[in-house]
Amino acid sequence: MVLSRGWALFLVGVGVWTWVIWPRFAVAIWNDPRAWASGTVAQGAPTGFLWVHALLIGASLAIGTVVGVLGVRGWRAARRKGRP
């Protein structure tokens, strides 16, 4: 299957968007007092709040990377085939 250039560009955009948004969210979670047992940022043991969000962020970045790579591959394939 070959994607159209428009869909391929959309997938690349989703991949880029993922890498713009989720790292910022990671910083916000890290700086949230609920992420640390002591209630002070980076002090004490990490809580379930931090671990759950870290898992969510990691999974989202992995999925976003795969989607972006598929978009790039789709764009290249569409260009070779001369599709709009």
Biopython code that builds the backbone (N, CA, C, O; Angstrom):
import numpy as np
from Bio.PDB.StructureBuilder import StructureBuilder

atoms = [
    (1, "MET", "N", (0.835, -1.168, 0.000)),
    (1, "MET", "CA", (0.000, 0.000, 0.000)),
    (1, "MET", "C", (0.882, 1.234, 0.000)),
    (1, "MET", "O", (1.877, 1.290, 0.723)),
    (2, "VAL", "N", (0.527, 2.213, -0.798)),
    (2, "VAL", "CA", (1.253, 3.475, -0.845)),
    (2, "VAL", "C", (0.307, 4.576, -0.396)),
    (2, "VAL", "O", (-0.795, 4.714, -0.927)),
    (3, "LEU", "N", (0.735, 5.348, 0.569)),
    (3, "LEU", "CA", (-0.063, 6.470, 1.054)),
    (3, "LEU", "C", (0.024, 7.636, 0.081)),
    (3, "LEU", "O", (0.998, 7.771, -0.659)),
    (4, "SER", "N", (-0.996, 8.468, 0.092)),
    (4, "SER", "CA", (-0.896, 9.714, -0.664)),
    (4, "SER", "C", (0.081, 10.627, 0.074)),
    (4, "SER", "O", (0.363, 10.417, 1.254)),
    (5, "ARG", "N", (0.579, 11.609, -0.602)),
    (5, "ARG", "CA", (1.517, 12.538, 0.038)),
    (5, "ARG", "C", (0.842, 13.283, 1.185)),
    (5, "ARG", "O", (1.472, 13.579, 2.200)),
    (6, "GLY", "N", (-0.438, 13.582, 1.014)),
    (6, "GLY", "CA", (-1.169, 14.296, 2.061)),
    (6, "GLY", "C", (-1.243, 13.497, 3.357)),
    (6, "GLY", "O", (-0.986, 14.035, 4.435)),
    (7, "TRP", "N", (-1.594, 12.209, 3.256)),
    (7, "TRP", "CA", (-1.653, 11.367, 4.445)),
    (7, "TRP", "C", (-0.271, 11.139, 5.021)),
    (7, "TRP", "O", (-0.109, 11.107, 6.241)),
    (8, "ALA", "N", (0.714, 10.981, 4.177)),
    (8, "ALA", "CA", (2.081, 10.798, 4.662)),
    (8, "ALA", "C", (2.531, 12.037, 5.437)),
    (8, "ALA", "O", (3.149, 11.919, 6.495)),
    (9, "LEU", "N", (2.224, 13.214, 4.916)),
    (9, "LEU", "CA", (2.578, 14.454, 5.596)),
    (9, "LEU", "C", (1.836, 14.570, 6.930)),
    (9, "LEU", "O", (2.397, 15.040, 7.920)),
    (10, "PHE", "N", (0.581, 14.143, 6.948)),
    (10, "PHE", "CA", (-0.186, 14.140, 8.187)),
    (10, "PHE", "C", (0.493, 13.260, 9.239)),
    (10, "PHE", "O", (0.613, 13.664, 10.395)),
    (11, "LEU", "N", (0.934, 12.070, 8.854)),
    (11, "LEU", "CA", (1.601, 11.166, 9.787)),
    (11, "LEU", "C", (2.916, 11.754, 10.300)),
    (11, "LEU", "O", (3.242, 11.623, 11.480)),
    (12, "VAL", "N", (3.658, 12.393, 9.421)),
    (12, "VAL", "CA", (4.897, 13.057, 9.852)),
    (12, "VAL", "C", (4.557, 14.160, 10.858)),
    (12, "VAL", "O", (5.241, 14.315, 11.870)),
    (13, "GLY", "N", (3.514, 14.914, 10.580)),
    (13, "GLY", "CA", (3.080, 15.975, 11.493)),
    (13, "GLY", "C", (2.696, 15.433, 12.864)),
    (13, "GLY", "O", (3.023, 16.037, 13.885)),
    (14, "VAL", "N", (2.005, 14.301, 12.890)),
    (14, "VAL", "CA", (1.641, 13.677, 14.168)),
    (14, "VAL", "C", (2.898, 13.273, 14.932)),
    (14, "VAL", "O", (2.980, 13.467, 16.145)),
    (15, "GLY", "N", (3.872, 12.712, 14.226)),
    (15, "GLY", "CA", (5.126, 12.328, 14.873)),
    (15, "GLY", "C", (5.861, 13.528, 15.454)),
    (15, "GLY", "O", (6.368, 13.468, 16.575)),
    (16, "VAL", "N", (5.918, 14.607, 14.700)),
    (16, "VAL", "CA", (6.577, 15.829, 15.182)),
    (16, "VAL", "C", (5.806, 16.402, 16.370)),
    (16, "VAL", "O", (6.403, 16.776, 17.379)),
    (17, "TRP", "N", (4.490, 16.468, 16.248)),
    (17, "TRP", "CA", (3.643, 16.995, 17.324)),
    (17, "TRP", "C", (3.879, 16.212, 18.623)),
    (17, "TRP", "O", (3.961, 16.801, 19.700)),
    (18, "THR", "N", (3.987, 14.906, 18.514)),
    (18, "THR", "CA", (4.225, 14.058, 19.676)),
    (18, "THR", "C", (5.520, 14.457, 20.371)),
    (18, "THR", "O", (5.568, 14.548, 21.597)),
    (19, "TRP", "N", (6.567, 14.696, 19.590)),
    (19, "TRP", "CA", (7.861, 15.046, 20.171)),
    (19, "TRP", "C", (7.925, 16.486, 20.659)),
    (19, "TRP", "O", (8.826, 16.839, 21.419)),
    (20, "VAL", "N", (6.985, 17.321, 20.235)),
    (20, "VAL", "CA", (6.924, 18.696, 20.757)),
    (20, "VAL", "C", (6.167, 18.718, 22.084)),
    (20, "VAL", "O", (6.582, 19.398, 23.022)),
    (21, "ILE", "N", (5.064, 17.983, 22.167)),
    (21, "ILE", "CA", (4.172, 18.049, 23.322)),
    (21, "ILE", "C", (4.627, 17.200, 24.509)),
    (21, "ILE", "O", (4.693, 17.701, 25.631)),
    (22, "TRP", "N", (4.942, 15.924, 24.280)),
    (22, "TRP", "CA", (5.175, 15.012, 25.403)),
    (22, "TRP", "C", (6.405, 15.341, 26.243)),
    (22, "TRP", "O", (6.333, 15.192, 27.462)),
    (23, "PRO", "N", (7.520, 15.773, 25.680)),
    (23, "PRO", "CA", (8.638, 16.148, 26.567)),
    (23, "PRO", "C", (8.291, 17.322, 27.491)),
    (23, "PRO", "O", (8.750, 17.377, 28.633)),
    (24, "ARG", "N", (7.489, 18.248, 26.994)),
    (24, "ARG", "CA", (7.059, 19.368, 27.853)),
    (24, "ARG", "C", (6.187, 18.855, 28.996)),
    (24, "ARG", "O", (6.288, 19.321, 30.131)),
    (25, "PHE", "N", (5.333, 17.890, 28.677)),
    (25, "PHE", "CA", (4.488, 17.283, 29.694)),
    (25, "PHE", "C", (5.348, 16.541, 30.721)),
    (25, "PHE", "O", (5.057, 16.574, 31.917)),
    (26, "ALA", "N", (6.397, 15.878, 30.255)),
    (26, "ALA", "CA", (7.306, 15.167, 31.163)),
    (26, "ALA", "C", (7.939, 16.125, 32.171)),
    (26, "ALA", "O", (8.057, 15.799, 33.352)),
    (27, "VAL", "N", (8.339, 17.286, 31.711)),
    (27, "VAL", "CA", (8.924, 18.284, 32.622)),
    (27, "VAL", "C", (7.883, 18.734, 33.646)),
    (27, "VAL", "O", (8.201, 18.902, 34.823)),
    (28, "ALA", "N", (6.652, 18.928, 33.205)),
    (28, "ALA", "CA", (5.590, 19.340, 34.124)),
    (28, "ALA", "C", (5.325, 18.265, 35.184)),
    (28, "ALA", "O", (5.128, 18.584, 36.356)),
    (29, "ILE", "N", (5.321, 17.008, 34.777)),
    (29, "ILE", "CA", (5.110, 15.917, 35.727)),
    (29, "ILE", "C", (6.276, 15.839, 36.706)),
    (29, "ILE", "O", (6.067, 15.666, 37.907)),
    (30, "TRP", "N", (7.487, 15.963, 36.208)),
    (30, "TRP", "CA", (8.672, 15.914, 37.064)),
    (30, "TRP", "C", (8.610, 17.004, 38.137)),
    (30, "TRP", "O", (8.982, 16.768, 39.287)),
    (31, "ASN", "N", (8.143, 18.181, 37.764)),
    (31, "ASN", "CA", (8.091, 19.319, 38.686)),
    (31, "ASN", "C", (6.831, 19.348, 39.550)),
    (31, "ASN", "O", (6.648, 20.282, 40.330)),
    (32, "ASP", "N", (5.974, 18.362, 39.430)),
    (32, "ASP", "CA", (4.742, 18.295, 40.215)),
    (32, "ASP", "C", (5.054, 17.650, 41.571)),
    (32, "ASP", "O", (5.631, 16.564, 41.616)),
    (33, "PRO", "N", (4.684, 18.297, 42.658)),
    (33, "PRO", "CA", (4.963, 17.728, 43.981)),
    (33, "PRO", "C", (4.319, 16.347, 44.195)),
    (33, "PRO", "O", (4.818, 15.561, 45.000)),
    (34, "ARG", "N", (3.234, 16.047, 43.498)),
    (34, "ARG", "CA", (2.585, 14.736, 43.638)),
    (34, "ARG", "C", (3.466, 13.602, 43.112)),
    (34, "ARG", "O", (3.215, 12.435, 43.411)),
    (35, "ALA", "N", (4.487, 13.936, 42.338)),
    (35, "ALA", "CA", (5.370, 12.918, 41.773)),
    (35, "ALA", "C", (6.396, 12.414, 42.781)),
    (35, "ALA", "O", (7.092, 11.435, 42.510)),
    (36, "TRP", "N", (6.501, 13.056, 43.924)),
    (36, "TRP", "CA", (7.547, 12.719, 44.890)),
    (36, "TRP", "C", (6.943, 12.473, 46.259)),
    (36, "TRP", "O", (6.051, 13.204, 46.689)),
    (37, "ALA", "N", (7.426, 11.444, 46.946)),
    (37, "ALA", "CA", (6.881, 11.038, 48.241)),
    (37, "ALA", "C", (6.985, 12.150, 49.282)),
    (37, "ALA", "O", (6.112, 12.282, 50.140)),
    (38, "SER", "N", (8.032, 12.938, 49.209)),
    (38, "SER", "CA", (8.222, 14.008, 50.191)),
    (38, "SER", "C", (7.373, 15.238, 49.889)),
    (38, "SER", "O", (7.214, 16.105, 50.748)),
    (39, "GLY", "N", (6.828, 15.322, 48.680)),
    (39, "GLY", "CA", (6.073, 16.517, 48.291)),
    (39, "GLY", "C", (6.961, 17.635, 47.780)),
    (39, "GLY", "O", (6.472, 18.707, 47.424)),
    (40, "THR", "N", (8.270, 17.390, 47.739)),
    (40, "THR", "CA", (9.236, 18.356, 47.221)),
    (40, "THR", "C", (9.852, 17.764, 45.962)),
    (40, "THR", "O", (10.200, 16.585, 45.917)),
    (41, "VAL", "N", (9.978, 18.594, 44.954)),
    (41, "VAL", "CA", (10.454, 18.126, 43.652)),
    (41, "VAL", "C", (11.835, 17.492, 43.767)),
    (41, "VAL", "O", (12.763, 18.070, 44.331)),
    (42, "ALA", "N", (11.942, 16.284, 43.215)),
    (42, "ALA", "CA", (13.185, 15.506, 43.144)),
    (42, "ALA", "C", (13.725, 15.112, 44.510)),
    (42, "ALA", "O", (14.901, 14.771, 44.638)),
    (43, "GLN", "N", (12.881, 15.156, 45.524)),
    (43, "GLN", "CA", (13.273, 14.745, 46.873)),
    (43, "GLN", "C", (12.416, 13.550, 47.277)),
    (43, "GLN", "O", (11.194, 13.583, 47.132)),
    (44, "GLY", "N", (13.036, 12.526, 47.768)),
    (44, "GLY", "CA", (12.299, 11.346, 48.188)),
    (44, "GLY", "C", (12.076, 10.391, 47.027)),
    (44, "GLY", "O", (12.583, 10.593, 45.923)),
    (45, "ALA", "N", (11.318, 9.364, 47.298)),
    (45, "ALA", "CA", (11.057, 8.329, 46.288)),
    (45, "ALA", "C", (9.989, 8.800, 45.297)),
    (45, "ALA", "O", (9.075, 9.538, 45.665)),
    (46, "PRO", "N", (10.111, 8.369, 44.045)),
    (46, "PRO", "CA", (9.060, 8.688, 43.079)),
    (46, "PRO", "C", (7.773, 7.938, 43.437)),
    (46, "PRO", "O", (7.816, 6.808, 43.924)),
    (47, "THR", "N", (6.652, 8.571, 43.194)),
    (47, "THR", "CA", (5.352, 7.968, 43.510)),
    (47, "THR", "C", (4.776, 7.270, 42.276)),
    (47, "THR", "O", (5.330, 7.352, 41.180)),
    (48, "GLY", "N", (3.668, 6.593, 42.481)),
    (48, "GLY", "CA", (2.960, 5.958, 41.375)),
    (48, "GLY", "C", (2.534, 6.976, 40.326)),
    (48, "GLY", "O", (2.488, 6.672, 39.134)),
    (49, "PHE", "N", (2.224, 8.177, 40.778)),
    (49, "PHE", "CA", (1.849, 9.263, 39.869)),
    (49, "PHE", "C", (2.940, 9.496, 38.822)),
    (49, "PHE", "O", (2.657, 9.628, 37.632)),
    (50, "LEU", "N", (4.179, 9.545, 39.282)),
    (50, "LEU", "CA", (5.313, 9.747, 38.367)),
    (50, "LEU", "C", (5.485, 8.534, 37.456)),
    (50, "LEU", "O", (5.661, 8.697, 36.249)),
    (51, "TRP", "N", (5.437, 7.317, 38.012)),
    (51, "TRP", "CA", (5.667, 6.120, 37.221)),
    (51, "TRP", "C", (4.598, 5.907, 36.159)),
    (51, "TRP", "O", (4.908, 5.530, 35.029)),
    (52, "VAL", "N", (3.349, 6.145, 36.514)),
    (52, "VAL", "CA", (2.267, 5.979, 35.531)),
    (52, "VAL", "C", (2.427, 6.981, 34.393)),
    (52, "VAL", "O", (2.272, 6.634, 33.222)),
    (53, "HIS", "N", (2.735, 8.210, 34.744)),
    (53, "HIS", "CA", (2.904, 9.217, 33.700)),
    (53, "HIS", "C", (4.164, 8.977, 32.869)),
    (53, "HIS", "O", (4.176, 9.247, 31.668)),
    (54, "ALA", "N", (5.214, 8.475, 33.495)),
    (54, "ALA", "CA", (6.425, 8.141, 32.739)),
    (54, "ALA", "C", (6.136, 7.043, 31.720)),
    (54, "ALA", "O", (6.616, 7.093, 30.588)),
    (55, "LEU", "N", (5.344, 6.050, 32.133)),
    (55, "LEU", "CA", (4.956, 4.986, 31.204)),
    (55, "LEU", "C", (4.112, 5.534, 30.059)),
    (55, "LEU", "O", (4.326, 5.184, 28.899)),
    (56, "LEU", "N", (3.163, 6.386, 30.389)),
    (56, "LEU", "CA", (2.317, 7.023, 29.369)),
    (56, "LEU", "C", (3.149, 7.839, 28.387)),
    (56, "LEU", "O", (2.949, 7.757, 27.175)),
    (57, "ILE", "N", (4.068, 8.614, 28.908)),
    (57, "ILE", "CA", (4.921, 9.450, 28.059)),
    (57, "ILE", "C", (5.821, 8.581, 27.177)),
    (57, "ILE", "O", (5.951, 8.840, 25.981)),
    (58, "GLY", "N", (6.433, 7.565, 27.753)),
    (58, "GLY", "CA", (7.299, 6.672, 26.975)),
    (58, "GLY", "C", (6.540, 5.972, 25.860)),
    (58, "GLY", "O", (7.023, 5.895, 24.730)),
    (59, "ALA", "N", (5.352, 5.460, 26.172)),
    (59, "ALA", "CA", (4.548, 4.782, 25.157)),
    (59, "ALA", "C", (4.126, 5.757, 24.056)),
    (59, "ALA", "O", (4.165, 5.414, 22.875)),
    (60, "SER", "N", (3.731, 6.954, 24.435)),
    (60, "SER", "CA", (3.308, 7.946, 23.443)),
    (60, "SER", "C", (4.450, 8.365, 22.532)),
    (60, "SER", "O", (4.258, 8.541, 21.329)),
    (61, "LEU", "N", (5.634, 8.524, 23.101)),
    (61, "LEU", "CA", (6.794, 8.875, 22.274)),
    (61, "LEU", "C", (7.156, 7.734, 21.329)),
    (61, "LEU", "O", (7.525, 7.975, 20.179)),
    (62, "ALA", "N", (7.054, 6.508, 21.800)),
    (62, "ALA", "CA", (7.342, 5.362, 20.931)),
    (62, "ALA", "C", (6.333, 5.275, 19.785)),
    (62, "ALA", "O", (6.715, 5.084, 18.631)),
    (63, "ILE", "N", (5.059, 5.413, 20.103)),
    (63, "ILE", "CA", (4.022, 5.370, 19.067)),
    (63, "ILE", "C", (4.183, 6.533, 18.100)),
    (63, "ILE", "O", (4.077, 6.353, 16.887)),
    (64, "GLY", "N", (4.437, 7.722, 18.627)),
    (64, "GLY", "CA", (4.633, 8.892, 17.767)),
    (64, "GLY", "C", (5.826, 8.733, 16.846)),
    (64, "GLY", "O", (5.786, 9.169, 15.695)),
    (65, "THR", "N", (6.886, 8.112, 17.338)),
    (65, "THR", "CA", (8.069, 7.874, 16.510)),
    (65, "THR", "C", (7.739, 6.916, 15.372)),
    (65, "THR", "O", (8.117, 7.150, 14.224)),
    (66, "VAL", "N", (7.034, 5.841, 15.695)),
    (66, "VAL", "CA", (6.657, 4.866, 14.667)),
    (66, "VAL", "C", (5.756, 5.520, 13.621)),
    (66, "VAL", "O", (5.947, 5.314, 12.422)),
    (67, "VAL", "N", (4.787, 6.298, 14.065)),
    (67, "VAL", "CA", (3.883, 6.976, 13.128)),
    (67, "VAL", "C", (4.663, 7.944, 12.237)),
    (67, "VAL", "O", (4.429, 8.002, 11.030)),
    (68, "GLY", "N", (5.582, 8.700, 12.826)),
    (68, "GLY", "CA", (6.392, 9.624, 12.035)),
    (68, "GLY", "C", (7.267, 8.916, 11.015)),
    (68, "GLY", "O", (7.390, 9.370, 9.877)),
    (69, "VAL", "N", (7.875, 7.806, 11.417)),
    (69, "VAL", "CA", (8.718, 7.033, 10.488)),
    (69, "VAL", "C", (7.856, 6.476, 9.349)),
    (69, "VAL", "O", (8.265, 6.512, 8.188)),
    (70, "LEU", "N", (6.671, 5.963, 9.677)),
    (70, "LEU", "CA", (5.776, 5.480, 8.621)),
    (70, "LEU", "C", (5.395, 6.608, 7.665)),
    (70, "LEU", "O", (5.293, 6.395, 6.457)),
    (71, "GLY", "N", (5.189, 7.791, 8.202)),
    (71, "GLY", "CA", (4.882, 8.938, 7.352)),
    (71, "GLY", "C", (6.023, 9.275, 6.407)),
    (71, "GLY", "O", (5.797, 9.532, 5.224)),
    (72, "VAL", "N", (7.243, 9.276, 6.920)),
    (72, "VAL", "CA", (8.413, 9.553, 6.071)),
    (72, "VAL", "C", (8.540, 8.484, 4.990)),
    (72, "VAL", "O", (8.781, 8.797, 3.825)),
    (73, "ARG", "N", (8.378, 7.221, 5.381)),
    (73, "ARG", "CA", (8.469, 6.134, 4.395)),
    (73, "ARG", "C", (7.344, 6.239, 3.359)),
    (73, "ARG", "O", (7.562, 5.993, 2.173)),
    (74, "GLY", "N", (6.149, 6.603, 3.813)),
    (74, "GLY", "CA", (5.034, 6.789, 2.891)),
    (74, "GLY", "C", (5.280, 7.938, 1.930)),
    (74, "GLY", "O", (4.960, 7.839, 0.746)),
    (75, "TRP", "N", (5.851, 9.033, 2.435)),
    (75, "TRP", "CA", (6.165, 10.195, 1.585)),
    (75, "TRP", "C", (7.166, 9.803, 0.500)),
    (75, "TRP", "O", (6.993, 10.147, -0.669)),
    (76, "ARG", "N", (8.208, 9.085, 0.899)),
    (76, "ARG", "CA", (9.225, 8.660, -0.076)),
    (76, "ARG", "C", (8.641, 7.718, -1.116)),
    (76, "ARG", "O", (8.950, 7.829, -2.302)),
    (77, "ALA", "N", (7.794, 6.790, -0.674)),
    (77, "ALA", "CA", (7.182, 5.844, -1.615)),
    (77, "ALA", "C", (6.245, 6.560, -2.570)),
    (77, "ALA", "O", (6.217, 6.247, -3.760)),
    (78, "ALA", "N", (5.481, 7.515, -2.065)),
    (78, "ALA", "CA", (4.563, 8.273, -2.927)),
    (78, "ALA", "C", (5.334, 9.103, -3.937)),
    (78, "ALA", "O", (4.908, 9.256, -5.082)),
    (79, "ARG", "N", (6.462, 9.635, -3.514)),
    (79, "ARG", "CA", (7.283, 10.448, -4.419)),
    (79, "ARG", "C", (7.858, 9.575, -5.540)),
    (79, "ARG", "O", (7.896, 9.993, -6.697)),
    (80, "ARG", "N", (8.299, 8.377, -5.198)),
    (80, "ARG", "CA", (8.831, 7.463, -6.218)),
    (80, "ARG", "C", (7.756, 7.051, -7.228)),
    (80, "ARG", "O", (8.029, 6.920, -8.421)),
    (81, "LYS", "N", (6.543, 6.853, -6.736)),
    (81, "LYS", "CA", (5.445, 6.417, -7.596)),
    (81, "LYS", "C", (4.798, 7.596, -8.334)),
    (81, "LYS", "O", (3.994, 7.401, -9.246)),
    (82, "GLY", "N", (5.154, 8.807, -7.933)),
    (82, "GLY", "CA", (4.603, 9.988, -8.589)),
    (82, "GLY", "C", (3.164, 10.273, -8.219)),
    (82, "GLY", "O", (2.416, 10.847, -9.011)),
    (83, "ARG", "N", (2.764, 9.868, -6.999)),
    (83, "ARG", "CA", (1.389, 10.088, -6.547)),
    (83, "ARG", "C", (1.225, 11.480, -5.975)),
    (83, "ARG", "O", (2.175, 12.044, -5.432)),
    (84, "PRO", "N", (0.041, 12.038, -6.088)),
    (84, "PRO", "CA", (-0.213, 13.379, -5.534)),
    (84, "PRO", "C", (-0.296, 13.378, -4.029)),
    (84, "PRO", "O", (-0.504, 14.428, -3.422)),
]
sb = StructureBuilder()
sb.init_structure("model")
sb.init_model(0)
sb.init_chain("A")
sb.init_seg("    ")
for serial, (resi, resn, name, xyz) in enumerate(atoms, 1):
    if name == "N":
        sb.init_residue(resn, " ", resi, " ")
    sb.init_atom(name, np.array(xyz, "f"), 0.0, 1.0, " ", f" {name:<3s}", serial, name[0])
structure = sb.get_structure()
